[in-house]
Each structure stands twice: as structure tokens, then as C-alpha cells.
Amino acid sequence: MSLNGIGAPRYTAPECEMRKASGNTRRTDVSGTSFAKQAAQEKGSAAAVLHGAEEDSGDSMVSSWADVVNGTSISVYKPQDFNPDHPVYKVKTWDKAGNVTEQMVDVSKVDPRNCDTSQMYAYTCHLKESGKGSFEDTVLKAAVAKSVENAEQRAAGAWDFAEKRDWVEIVKDIMESEYRYGDLKGYMEWKKFLGLLEE
């Protein structure tokens, strides 16, 4: 059994993604328009809205995700005045009702052992942007770690973007599962990600 890719679709501009949920294919474009949203609402099922691509501030979107289960969305941007020597990213999150929260994240101050989702996504986007790893080695691993932890915490309610977590421990738990199931390739991929978090 491999955990690679559990609940973690790759949503990056200007791609479109095909999602399979409740037996119906849904197409969501990066502008946030859900082509099946109205039909899904009429049937009482959830449709994820990918926010963020319509940003008119002049900031560059680095990456954006939508969580189909919780109906939330998160986008990471490089501000117009981005300085690679002092990297600060803008992160916007949308809750199920479409309410937006904005946060500026100085990645030099992010502690992967005690940070929230916005901080972790900005941190892993910076790892990718600075050439320390590919999308799959960094950003996607954070999204999968969030999905795995969210699945384990399902009884506790929806994932809270503001809640701080120990991402190093989450990754170690995933590595242990990969090892237990005999997926040594997956184990080594997660070990590489752990190395980036512990630098």
C-alpha cells in the first residue's frame, strides 16, 4: 500500500483538474469556477471551489489547492516585492462558506515541528521555488501529509488551517506506515522530505 497521492491532487495554474467524487466527474478550473457546482448543490453533495487564481494584486500565484472533503481552499503567492534573500509569501485560505483569511509568512521563521497549514504550505512552496526539491518532493508531500492527518482526525471535525501541528511527527508516522506495508520506495521518498524539514 502506498500513501503517495492520497487526497492530494496537483492544482497549479493554469491547469484544470478532473475530480471524481460521489460517482460524478467534476471539472474545476483555476479561476474558482466549478462547472458542476450548481448540480452538486441541487443533489446535496459537496463541490470544491479552487480560489486564488483571480488575484488582481499583481502577486504571482505559486500554487493553489482545493480540499474536496472539507470544501476549503488555500493559495500561496509571491508578493510583488518578493525578496529571495528574505522570503515572505502571502497565503490566503478560504473556508467552506468562502470566507477568506490572509497571512504573510516569513519562511525563515517557520518551524516544521510547530506550524499551521498556511505556514507549512508556504515553507514547502519555498523549498520547491528555491530548487531544493520538485513539486512532488515538497509541496505535494505537505498536501498528502495534511490529507493523511485529516483522515486520522476525521472524528474530531474539519481540519483547522490555524491549528499548529508537528509536521515532522506526521511525516515520521507516514514513513512508518510505508515501511510496515513494505513500500520501501515510498519510505525513501518520505525520508527525503523529512530531511528537508529537519534541515
N, C-alpha and C positions, 0 to 999 in steps of 0.2 A: 504494500500500500504506500502510495506516495502522497504527500501533502502539497506537492507543488501545484499551484494554481487553484487551490480551494477558494472559491468565492472571491477571487481577485482578478477580475477582467482588466485588461490593459485599455485604459481610456486616455488617449493623448490626442491633442489637436493635430490635424483636422480630420482624424479618422471617425468612422461610425462603427458602432458595435451592434452585433446581433445578440440578443439575450433570449434565453429560453426560460420562461417562468410560468408555472401553473399550466404547462402544456401549450402556451401561446407564445409565438415568437414576437418579440418587441424590438423595434429599432429606435435607438435614441441617438440623436446627433449631438455634436459638441456644443451647440448653441443652447441646449437645455430643452429642446422641443421633443416631447415624446409623441411619436406618431400613433401609439396605441393607448395613450393616457386616458382619453375620454372613454374608450371602450372598456378599459380596465376598471375605471371608476364605476361605470354602469354595472359591471359584473361584481363589484365589490372587492376586486383584487388590487394589489399594490403595483404601482409603476414607478420606477426610479426616474428622477429628473437629474440630468447632469448639468449642473450650474457652472458658471465661471467663464465660458468661452466668450460671452458677450461683453466682457470687461472693456470699458471705454476709457480707462485711466491712462493708457499708454504703457502699463506694466506688461511684461511678457509672461504668458502662462507657461509654466514648466511642466505641470501635469495636473490631471483632474480625475476624480473618481466619483462614482455613484454607488451607494450601497442599496441593493435591491431589497434586502431583508428589512432594514430599518428606515428606508426612504430618506436617507441623508446623503449629502454630497460635500466634497472637500476639494479645493483648488489651491495650488501653490504657484505664486508669481514671483518673478524677479522685478522689483520696483525699477522705475526709470533711472533712479540714481544708484543702482546696484554697484557695489564696490567689491570685487573678488577678494581683496585683501581684508575686508571686514564684511563678510557675507550676512546680510539680513534679508530674509524673504517675507513676503506678505502671504498669509494663509487665511483663506475665507472658508467658513463652514456654513452649511445650510441644514436646518433641522427638517423634520418631516413636514412641518407647516410652511416651510420656505423662509423662515426667519434666518437672517444671516448674522454671523459673528466674524469680526476681522481681528487678526492678531499679527503683529510684527515679530518675527522670530530671528534672533541673533544665534546662528548655529554654533558659534564658538562657546556659547553658554548652555547648550543642550547637553544634559546628562542622560544617556540612554537607560540608565538604571532608575530614573525618576523624572519622566516627562510625559506630557499628554500627547494625544494623537497628532495634533497640529504641529507640535514641535518635532515629533518623530518623522512625519512626512516631509517637513522642511529639511531636516537633517539628512534623510536618505536621498532626497532630491539633490541636495548639495553634493553628497558623495558621488552621485551619477554625473552631475554637471562638472565637477572638478576632475573627472576621469578616473576615480578610484574603483569604479565598477560599472557594469552595464545596468540598464533598466531592470533586468531580471535579477541581477545580483544585489540590488539596493532597494529601489522603490517598490518593486513587486514583492520582495521579501517582507517589507514592512506591512504591505496590504494583506498578505497571506497571514502573517503573524496576528494582525488585528482580527482577521476572519476566524482564525482558529481560537483565539482567546474569546471572541464574541460568542462563538458556538458553545464553548465551555461555560460561559456565564449567562447563557440564554435565560435561565430561570430567574436571574437577578434583574432582568429587564434589558432595555435597549442600551447599546454602547454609548457612553458619555464621552464626547470628544475632550472635555475639560478634565476628566479624571486622569491623574498621573499613574503610570504603571511602570513596572520594571521590565523593560523590553528584553533585556539580556536574559532574564529568567524565562520569559515566554519562549525565546529562541532556543534556550537550552532544553526546555520541555519538548519542543518540536524535534530537536536533534535526537533526543532520547527515543521518541516515538519512531523516527525514521530508522534508528539503529535496531530497535526492537522488532520492527517489521522487515528487517533485512535489506532496506533500501540504502545501501552504502553510498551510492552516487548522491542521493538526496541528502544524506547525512553530511557528506563533504561540502555540498553546496551551502547548507546552513552553517557549517563550521566556518566557511569563508565569510559569510555575512556576520557571524559572531565576532570574528577577528576585526571587521570594520567597526563594529560597535564598541569593542574593547580597546581600540587604539588610544 
